[in-house]
């Protein structure tokens, strides 16, 4: 089976020019390219696993949920005083790669 390349519009140089460890850049790239192994993505790829979030056990575990919607993640964003900024960006665009590029 051949894989189809996913074309995602964005300013990729924003990620690659960040002054953070390479593993953070790769993490952001994987999330933006829909390569992040959430339970929803693993299930779509044929891996049999529950779809519920490991942290809150009551929501569909996709990238948006893991990084933005999960109550435990929201609590962490609030603790870092970043939730108001993230919430404002969410109101503008609710897709994970656009959200990351807007936030950057």
N, C-alpha and C positions, 0 to 999 in steps of 0.2 A: 504494500500500500504506500503511495506517495503522499507526502504532506504538502498542503497548500500553504504558501507563505502568507502570513497575516501582515497586511500593510496598515500601519497605524500612523496617522498624521501626528506630528509633534516636533518639538524642538529638541532633538536628541542631544545636541551639544550642551544643553542645559544640564543634562544628567552627566555626561562625560567630563564636563569642566568643573563639576562640584569638587570642593576640597574636603572630601570624605574618603574613608577607606574604599578600595575597589569593590569589596563585597557589598557595600551599600549601593554603589552604582549599579552593580549587576542585579541586586534585588529590585531596584526601581525599574530597570530595563525589563526584567522578567515580568513584573506586575503590569507594566505598560504594554508588553507584547502578548499578554494573556498566557504566559508560560509559568505562572506561579501555581504550584501544586495545591490548590484548594481541594476540599472534598468534592465539590461540585465538578471541578475540572477533571479530577481523577476518575470520578464516576463516568463522566462523558467519554473518557479514554478507555473505559472497560475495566477499571479497577473497582471491585466490589467493596464499598465502604459506606458507612452511614453518612447521610447528608447533613446531619445536625452539627452545629458548631461545638467544638470541644470545650470551649470556655463557658458558654451560656446554655448549651443543650436545647435551645428551642428555636433556632433559626437556620436557614439554608446557608451553608458555609461557602460563600464565594468571596472574591477579592474585596468587593465593597463592604461586605459584612465584617471580614477579618480586620480590615484597616480603618473602617469608619463607623459602622453601625453597631457592632457588638457592645453591649453595655459596659463590659470591662475595659474595652478599648477607649470608649468615650470617657470613662473615668480617668484613664491614663492621660488622654489628651487634655482633660480639664486640669489634672494635677500639674501638667507641664505648661499651663496657661496658654495652650494653643487651640482649644476647642472653639472659641469665638471666631478665630480666623478660618478654621476648617469649616465650620458651620456656614460662614458667609460664602466660601468657595462652593460648597455643596449646593447652595441655593442657585448658583450660576450655572453649574454643569454637573450632572449626576452620573458621569461615567468615569471610571477609575483612571484611565490614562489622561483624559482631559483635566481631571481634578489634580493629578500630580503635576502636569505641566503648568497649570494655572497657579498652583501653590508655589512651584519653583520660581 
